Amino acid sequence: MPPFAPPLTGPLEHSAAPAPEITPKASATAARPVRRRGSLQQGRALEALGHAVEYLVDSRMFLIDQTNPKADQEALGILMRLSREVFMECPEVVTLWTKVERLCRRSFARR
């Protein structure tokens, strides 16, 4: 099975809505997810912030007469920003594979 779909040909290629182009992703340029290991306090903070976001979204989901949706969006933004800050404070876990990969990239970049 090919990794990507061939381009459209025939009567559909001149339609009003263009077909989405499907291309394979370059695995060399794709960033791997960063793994982090936080303390117990950081884990509890992330859990509490996550629950607060869920509660705010769930409690406002079915409101017909919203009093101030802009304030709700601002509150969500603040909670999500705080969650991201706590996450970024956790130290990054670097695997052996990542260390070897970085070493190889540095040595090949010098050439």
C-alpha positions as CSV (number, residue, x, y, z in Angstrom):
1,M,0.0,0.0,0.0
2,P,1.5,3.4,-1.0
3,P,2.2,5.9,1.8
4,F,0.3,8.6,0.0
5,A,-2.6,8.9,-2.4
6,P,-2.0,9.7,-6.1
7,P,-3.2,13.1,-7.3
8,L,-6.7,13.3,-8.7
9,T,-7.1,13.1,-12.4
10,G,-10.1,13.2,-14.6
11,P,-13.3,15.3,-14.3
12,L,-12.9,16.0,-10.6
13,E,-9.6,17.8,-10.9
14,H,-11.3,21.0,-12.0
15,S,-14.1,21.0,-9.4
16,A,-15.0,24.1,-7.4
17,A,-13.5,22.6,-4.1
18,P,-10.0,21.4,-4.5
19,A,-9.2,18.0,-3.0
20,P,-6.8,18.0,0.0
21,E,-3.3,17.0,-0.9
22,I,-2.0,14.0,1.0
23,T,1.8,13.8,1.4
24,P,3.9,11.6,3.5
25,K,5.4,13.2,6.6
26,A,9.1,13.6,6.9
27,S,10.0,11.5,9.9
28,A,13.5,13.1,10.2
29,T,12.0,16.6,10.7
30,A,9.1,15.5,12.9
31,A,9.6,16.4,16.5
32,R,9.3,13.7,19.1
33,P,7.1,14.3,22.1
34,V,9.0,15.6,25.1
35,R,8.8,13.3,28.1
36,R,8.9,15.0,31.5
37,R,9.0,13.6,35.0
38,G,7.4,15.9,37.6
39,S,7.3,15.7,41.4
40,L,4.2,14.6,43.3
41,Q,3.2,18.2,43.9
42,Q,3.5,19.0,40.2
43,G,1.4,16.0,39.3
44,R,-1.3,17.0,41.8
45,A,-1.2,20.6,40.4
46,L,-1.6,19.3,36.8
47,E,-4.5,17.0,37.9
48,A,-6.3,19.9,39.8
49,L,-5.9,22.3,36.8
50,G,-7.1,19.6,34.4
51,H,-10.2,19.0,36.6
52,A,-10.8,22.8,36.8
53,V,-10.7,23.1,33.0
54,E,-13.0,20.1,32.6
55,Y,-15.5,21.5,35.1
56,L,-15.5,24.9,33.5
57,V,-16.1,23.5,30.1
58,D,-18.7,21.0,31.2
59,S,-20.6,23.5,33.3
60,R,-20.8,26.1,30.5
61,M,-21.5,23.7,27.6
62,F,-25.3,23.7,27.7
63,L,-25.9,27.2,29.0
64,I,-28.3,29.0,26.6
65,D,-28.2,32.3,28.3
66,Q,-24.5,32.9,28.7
67,T,-23.8,35.9,30.9
68,N,-20.2,36.5,29.8
69,P,-18.6,34.0,27.4
70,K,-15.5,36.2,27.1
71,A,-14.8,35.8,30.8
72,D,-15.2,32.0,30.5
73,Q,-12.7,32.0,27.6
74,E,-10.3,34.1,29.6
75,A,-10.6,31.8,32.6
76,L,-9.9,28.7,30.4
77,G,-6.9,30.4,28.9
78,I,-5.5,31.2,32.4
79,L,-6.0,27.7,33.6
80,M,-4.5,26.2,30.5
81,R,-1.5,28.6,30.7
82,L,-0.9,27.7,34.3
83,S,-1.1,24.0,33.4
84,R,1.5,24.5,30.7
85,E,3.8,26.4,33.0
86,V,3.6,23.6,35.6
87,F,4.4,21.1,32.9
88,M,7.3,23.0,31.6
89,E,8.8,23.2,35.1
90,C,9.1,19.4,35.2
91,P,12.5,18.2,34.2
92,E,12.8,16.6,30.7
93,V,13.5,12.8,30.6
94,V,16.2,12.1,28.0
95,T,16.3,8.5,26.8
96,L,19.5,6.8,25.8
97,W,18.2,6.7,22.2
98,T,17.7,10.5,22.2
99,K,21.2,11.0,23.6
100,V,22.8,8.8,20.8
101,E,20.7,10.6,18.2
102,R,21.8,14.0,19.4
103,L,25.4,12.9,19.4
104,C,25.1,11.6,15.8
105,R,23.5,14.8,14.6
106,R,26.2,16.9,16.2
107,S,29.0,14.8,14.7
108,F,27.4,14.8,11.2
109,A,26.7,18.6,11.4
110,R,30.4,19.3,11.9
111,R,31.3,17.6,8.6
